[in-house]
Amino acid sequence: MKTIKELVAGFTDGSYTPTQAVTDYLATIKAQDTEVHAFLATYEAEALAAAALATEAYAAGDIADKPLLGIPLAIKNNILIKDHIATGASRILEQYTAIYDATIIERLRDAGAIFIGSTNMDEFAMGGSTENSAFGPTYNPHDLTRVPGGSSGGSAAAVAANMVPASIGTDTGGSVRQPASYCGLVGYKPTYGAVSRYGLMAMGSSLDQAGPLTHSVADAKLLHDVMSGVDPMDGTTIVEDTYPTVETKSTYTFGVPRSFMADGVDPDVLAAFEAHIETLKAAGHQVVDIELPLFEQGLAAYYIVMPAEVSSNLARYDGIRYGYSAEGKDLLEVYEKSRAEAFGAEVKRRILLGTHVLSSGYYDAYYGKAEIVRRKMRQELTDIFTTVDMILMPTAPTPAFRIGEQTDPLSMYRQDIFTVPVNLTGVPAISFPMGTVERDGSELPVGVQYIAPHAGDERLFDAGVKIYDSSLSSR
Amino acid sequence: MKREDITHLASLSRIKLTDQELDTFGTELSQIVAYVSTVSDIAADEADTAPVVGARYNVLRPDEITNDPDQFTQAILREMPKTQGRSMAVKKILKTE
């Protein structure tokens, strides 16, 4: 397995070329993806053509301002790439061709990246296992009987199976970090507004951010730096002085919310977490206990805010303007049948829930209260970050579970307990491997999550490079 | 949640549900709603309840034409389920006697 940095070094010194790299990755996809099912489509001819141009550019030394020149990437299929099918893993968009590039796609393309294919996901990014894809589940390369996590499960599995060196996902409640944890990768959720959402299929507009899945923290930073920055097409993108500066330090103080982790965390995950704390202490960092009482309410608030935004955002899929359209005797029947026939169960469930919490008479009790919880959680975080530099938690309470194991929606939602508070408050967070746990003979990776204040992206990368990337080079 | 509640939500959501979906979503949504109701336990004073949803600023772009005439027309038309010439075709919404 090669990191982006290693590939670029090889391309630059001529020991490897983008054409060889794309050919090798396509061969791995061909050999493995019948089992893993990470991809919904591959762009073979286009990727090889781009690789040939990149190979020539390296030979000519024409590589200025192209930090990703010749790097193949896999893109979650809810991110628009012009002239390619963008399904969101939903039947309703099965035939939908994107008519423009998402801002992040434009930026990655300008930096020299090559798009090798689009990846599987939970339908419209709703789920934590990729089992909700209308086109069948993705399987975890570490154990093919298990889920890769979700909703960016295809993006995670593609990198874990070495079908690409890195991929892009989206994270509304943990959809990059949790699959990174299940697949043994680095996953990054930026500060809300750091990365443009233009050209992403909206799920929860106040929560969504796109982020990379990589083998190293340095690679995650490289991709984030290319994708981030203010965009006139997304009014929520932040500028340099939106938030106070968050400095990097030589050593950090980490806060561990012990009581938040008291229930429902797998003992083996907890043991790996304790071992990680010891590693941090040995490296000279401080680890202290903190209280985050409101974070425990975060999951309930999330399952109000998110479905409310989902029910509004998905109203656009009506069988009229684009996407699947059913025959009906009148306009109402076209709406009702198109949506009934082409949405999956989880999408319907969340639209119904969102419609309920926004309906007259319930709005104040649910959405109004959830927004209050959200505001108070932000305040709680601001207070905590005066005493600690980062918050430390497991990314998910368990390792990857078996395909079909989680049948009850609520128990599936509880997998998100440690990731959703990050999206609700808009702060950045990174997940990277903290060890493995053994299940039925399989070594399953588990991730640790660092959370920093708003605009603390550089601090997370700095800490991640020091703590995780340094452990990679010593292997 | 009663069956008629789910039927009403389905109608507001513009999704036609089968009898079996009405049953399963009824059970599941009751459990989920009971769980998310725990947010109402949070104490809120007056300052907290001030109506603030989302960011309190607006962002404007210059009012300029940024595309050429017909630049996207064919691509957009191609995605429409039903078209008539350069227009989207929809069902009649006014009834005649």
Chai-1 contact restraints between the chains, C-beta under 6 A:
chainA,res_idxA,chainB,res_idxB,connection_type,confidence,min_distance_angstrom,max_distance_angstrom,comment,restraint_id
A,I99,B,F72,contact,1.0,0.0,6.0,A-B,restraint_1
A,I99,B,A75,contact,1.0,0.0,6.0,A-B,restraint_2
A,S206,B,G54,contact,1.0,0.0,6.0,A-B,restraint_3
A,P232,B,R61,contact,1.0,0.0,6.0,A-B,restraint_4
A,G235,B,V59,contact,1.0,0.0,6.0,A-B,restraint_5
A,A300,B,V36,contact,1.0,0.0,6.0,A-B,restraint_6
A,A300,B,T38,contact,1.0,0.0,6.0,A-B,restraint_7
A,A300,B,V39,contact,1.0,0.0,6.0,A-B,restraint_8
A,A301,B,V39,contact,1.0,0.0,6.0,A-B,restraint_9
A,Y303,B,V36,contact,1.0,0.0,6.0,A-B,restraint_10
A,I304,B,V36,contact,1.0,0.0,6.0,A-B,restraint_11
A,Y322,B,E79,contact,1.0,0.0,6.0,A-B,restraint_12
A,S325,B,P81,contact,1.0,0.0,6.0,A-B,restraint_13
A,D330,B,K91,contact,1.0,0.0,6.0,A-B,restraint_14
A,L331,B,K91,contact,1.0,0.0,6.0,A-B,restraint_15
A,L331,B,I93,contact,1.0,0.0,6.0,A-B,restraint_16
A,Y335,B,R14,contact,1.0,0.0,6.0,A-B,restraint_17
A,E336,B,R14,contact,1.0,0.0,6.0,A-B,restraint_18
A,E336,B,K16,contact,1.0,0.0,6.0,A-B,restraint_19
A,K337,B,K16,contact,1.0,0.0,6.0,A-B,restraint_20
A,R339,B,R14,contact,1.0,0.0,6.0,A-B,restraint_21
A,R339,B,I15,contact,1.0,0.0,6.0,A-B,restraint_22
A,A340,B,I15,contact,1.0,0.0,6.0,A-B,restraint_23
A,A340,B,K16,contact,1.0,0.0,6.0,A-B,restraint_24
A,K348,B,I15,contact,1.0,0.0,6.0,A-B,restraint_25
A,I351,B,S13,contact,1.0,0.0,6.0,A-B,restraint_26
A,L352,B,L9,contact,1.0,0.0,6.0,A-B,restraint_27
A,L352,B,S13,contact,1.0,0.0,6.0,A-B,restraint_28
A,T355,B,L9,contact,1.0,0.0,6.0,A-B,restraint_29
A,T355,B,L12,contact,1.0,0.0,6.0,A-B,restraint_30
A,T355,B,S13,contact,1.0,0.0,6.0,A-B,restraint_31
A,H356,B,L9,contact,1.0,0.0,6.0,A-B,restraint_32
A,A365,B,S40,contact,1.0,0.0,6.0,A-B,restraint_33
A,K369,B,V39,contact,1.0,0.0,6.0,A-B,restraint_34
A,K369,B,S40,contact,1.0,0.0,6.0,A-B,restraint_35
A,A370,B,V39,contact,1.0,0.0,6.0,A-B,restraint_36
A,E371,B,V53,contact,1.0,0.0,6.0,A-B,restraint_37
A,I372,B,A44,contact,1.0,0.0,6.0,A-B,restraint_38
A,I372,B,D48,contact,1.0,0.0,6.0,A-B,restraint_39
A,V373,B,V39,contact,1.0,0.0,6.0,A-B,restraint_40
A,V373,B,I42,contact,1.0,0.0,6.0,A-B,restraint_41
A,P409,B,E28,contact,1.0,0.0,6.0,A-B,restraint_42
A,L410,B,Q31,contact,1.0,0.0,6.0,A-B,restraint_43
